[in-house]
Amino acid sequence: MPLVVFKPSQKTIDVLPGTELLEAARKGNAEIDSPCGGKGTCCKCIVRVIAGEVDSDSLGLLPKSAIDAGYLLACRTKVKDTPLTIEIPEREEITGGKFVEAADDAFLVHQEFLPKDIKLNPLTKKWHITVPEPQLEDGLSDIDRLTRTIQKEIGDQEIIFPLSIIRKIADTLRVENGKVTITAIHEKDRLTVVGLETGLHTATHHGVAIDIGTTTVAVQLIDLSTSRIISTLTDYNNQLTCGLDVISRINYARKPDRLEELRNHVLKTINNLIKQAVKNQSIKPEGISSAVISGNTTMIHLLLGLKPEYIRFEPYTPTLLAVPYFTAGHVGIEINPEARVQISPAVGSYVGGDITAGLLCTDIANDSEEVNLFLDIGTNGELVVGNRDFLLACACSAGPAFEGGGIKCGMRAAFGAIEGVEVNGETGKACYWTIGNVKPKGICGSGIISLLANLFLTSWIDAAGKLNRERNSLYIQFEGRHAKYIIAPAEESSTGEPITISEIDIENIIRAKAAIYSACSLMLKQVGLNFNDLANIYIAGGFGRFIDLEKAIVIGLLPDMPLEKFKYIGNASLMGTYLVLVSKEYRQRQHEIARRITYMELSTDPSYMEQYTGALFLPHTDVFRFPSLQAKLKK
Amino acid sequence: MPLVVFKPSQKTIDVLPGTELLEAARKGNAEIDSPCGGKGTCCKCIVRVIAGEVDSDSLGLLPKSAIDAGYLLACRTKVKDTPLTIEIPEREEITGGKFVEAADDAFLVHQEFLPKDIKLNPLTKKWHITVPEPQLEDGLSDIDRLTRTIQKEIGDQEIIFPLSIIRKIADTLRVENGKVTITAIHEKDRLTVVGLETGLHTATHHGVAIDIGTTTVAVQLIDLSTSRIISTLTDYNNQLTCGLDVISRINYARKPDRLEELRNHVLKTINNLIKQAVKNQSIKPEGISSAVISGNTTMIHLLLGLKPEYIRFEPYTPTLLAVPYFTAGHVGIEINPEARVQISPAVGSYVGGDITAGLLCTDIANDSEEVNLFLDIGTNGELVVGNRDFLLACACSAGPAFEGGGIKCGMRAAFGAIEGVEVNGETGKACYWTIGNVKPKGICGSGIISLLANLFLTSWIDAAGKLNRERNSLYIQFEGRHAKYIIAPAEESSTGEPITISEIDIENIIRAKAAIYSACSLMLKQVGLNFNDLANIYIAGGFGRFIDLEKAIVIGLLPDMPLEKFKYIGNASLMGTYLVLVSKEYRQRQHEIARRITYMELSTDPSYMEQYTGALFLPHTDVFRFPSLQAKLKK
């Protein structure tokens, strides 16, 4: 068996040829970070071969520069029949997730909910034509000849040339005897030319799908000639410095110049991600000819510099829901300034284009009688229920608890976050694990759900979320009327402070879960249905990814239903945005969905408060709603 | 009779009450400049009342600031029954014509060729609507409500809102309970909103008509609610520093950055004129919602930043002839950035939109069998011949001689230019008069024609343009093989140098007139006509204004035809531009004309050189073409 030596730790292991390097490292106790568990999606298990030979297919997953420098992914690399020396690079603490080559490439394209047979028909088309030379006799101008050549192919339609393209026509037509590549957008009965190049360039044709979340912005670079996702990059929305949630951003925008400040913040985030994405591929930003953007209604207002104030107050009227076509130059996206920017249509002030994009990844609006529920859990929860006959949407404000906000030791699902907890029924001691298997720094949403469910199942908290004052535990501390639970003592934590959760934190979490559950429940009631009538529950959003469904049912965040009915569909907004960019069918379907959805304003519904109050318990005041949980508790 | 005292000269005169001040000054030998001869158009006879009372109606002719400061036009002011003291301001030498409130207001509107009954239908419309308040129930966004309110009036058409307008919607709709004023452009089946204001503002609605000449730029501010011309301002095209004519500008533009320099030059000229025009009227530039621009093909290319190089070389192909609609922001015109800029369509590289605009002021394309000729004489001569059945256009390069270019003592028709000359048949001495009745500084186009005709009629030059070497005159000097004629000796001239014309100058002038005459002649020949078949000859362009028709026939610049057939129509391009701005009928007619005209490329026509050579004599080698002149010469 070949010997593998890991540097700098000098740990060694004998493994069979064909063993994955990641497995070899594990067996040899050489630490390699692998948050995705070796699926080839997180790109964190980077190693370098110092001596020996390997079989690797990291190509396309790592930036070319990294591969050129000899780096590989341990999870995609196999040991051969010869001794090996492997260097594990020192880990740099990743705090922000800046320019992470996102985990989701494979996930997004291979994902079961992404349609199998997308008919490629991207927003912009690129093709090659030959324009006849100018003739004295015909008196045609350059633009006339170009127009006629295009019309010969597409029929007698209006051809629109922006001024910046017109400025290039004279020279471009004269370089290679009229051989040029046109990039254009076709809609209704007109064609708008957005690119004009000398010669044949149809092989390089790019677009971007952009998802603007209140917290995270994702940019996906797409090869429009094949519909291949080249890369997905994510970063925090720079607007975070101006408020964590939609409402605080709206408040922030009320003072003069701040609307422009917010606009610049999100543009900076987007443009940096685009810059990074194209740099990795040696493409120029100007080569990107179209962008589709999805985001909630407030995010889109801020992106366009539209005053969001009126979204906040009754009658909650936004400036716009459907967004006209703009150029990238108008919006401020730094790609080809003439590139078309299409923005996913919103349904209401609190059900935005991220939802109409996300729904494209589900069967909810397809030709079926089955009723499905779509659930995007975030600071704002957005819910859609429907089938081929009806679509009903509403939004609720869950608050930032599931993203770690408003929780003393809460944090986002980043390195060092506790993502799972088991609680010892006897001692109350927590056994936890963190993202990246490093010392804990805080607790993220999935950790919080896991913790609460376990504390409840082991009776360390009651249905009202109060810590048990009758049983003794080293891990429960009292301060006056309040108590807190110690998840990790100071000596285990990377911050030197204990990681705790207080009863006030628990109240916040219960309010968040109650908001979502009661909204679902009320919306179903409106159409005379209940949870048992649902065929599927699609869960979207970054938060849903690490959620333990059983635990989420225990705390009453999700309804008590067979687990196979829950389908996690990831960043559905980004996936849907991608579909809109590459497929005309999905562009049409999205507009159809936006048109069909009935928006229900929960905050003015008198029975919402009743539903909400009923849900302010673990799992619910009405325990019969959670029969399988009851069975479990009885056991 | 009241006594009038003129200051600072202290000249006095007794005149009858009711006498015009200008007349009083003439009688009293007090010099007041009045190039227009008291028609109230040149605005040069400015005076100020120091003591006493007058009847004056200078209002609307002088800037408000001048009237507030007590200035009046002497030609529009009458003496009353009391003694008067009048100050004649010291004349400042006017060299550039900077920001002259142009003479042509009255001229342009009262002019006999301006259509009598224009149906007012300006490019942009402004009207008042009331948008219903937002409702929780209907789920409509601001833009939805605004769109529906507009569509209720104009029908179910596409309504387009630019981003800058969308940004204003939320606040604007909420100030006066939804009462707003819309400014919009209606075309085909869509309406583009370019202005949105709170409240009722339909009374202020402005547009600009812009004529870009190679030498002079004219800007006319129009009240679109009445179609009234508020003011006309002219200035030299700032591009003059980069070359006097079209060809030198094209050459100048060949080096990097210079195209942008030329673009900035003309924009500066236009924007300064607009700024001055609105300042005089206390209007904001952003209140101007549409602009129509006419200019020759090269001027439009330079305005739009389009490479003009290919216009110059065979097959003389411009980037464009018909110009798409752009916004003022795109073009760089500093008015409402969303304002529509419509550019008059061109016919060929050397027959531009100034001609399709100018033709609107003639009967040439109207429903008549009569064949008419349109002649725009400038550095480039543009000619159109036609009737309801055909329209043929061509261009010829006359060179700058008629604008004083390439002539040693030549100058433009400005103060101090000799504009008319009589030559004594016995002595050869010239009797001349100048614009402004000041000491001569040079000779302008009309002076040159007058001089040449008189020298020819008095036999001081022969048909080839050579000065008579057989008769003695103090005013003819020889230098080697060449001779020159002294129009004004050094002591009479304001420059201290004699004002002369040499045989080389005369050759230049003959070449210029031959180019125009032969082009007219060849074009008529192409359609089987000759000059006698013409019903009217319309002469356009600044140069034509001061031309002495009889003299122009003597030198063979114009054909020998009854004088009443010649119609001077002034700055027809500017007038036509105005018509396009205010009338839909004229917008359609202009495009119809542009479509109908057949462009004839003279420079490649083999018989042009023959025609041209025949015209290189005074008046022509074929004297039978000038029968009335022959009769005059025989007398």
Interface residues (C-beta under 8 A of the other chain):
Chain A: P134 Q135 L136 G139 L140 S141 D142 I143 D144 I160 F161 L163 I166 R167 I169 A170 D171 R174 L304 G305 L306 K307 E309 Y310 E314 P315 Y316 T317 P318 T319 L320 L321 A322 P324 F326 H330 V331 G348 Y599 E601 T604
Chain B: P134 Q135 L136 G139 L140 S141 D142 I143 D144 I160 F161 L163 I166 R167 I169 A170 D171 R174 L304 G305 L306 K307 E309 Y310 E314 P315 Y316 T317 P318 T319 L320 L321 P324 F326 H330 V331 G348 Y599 E601 T604
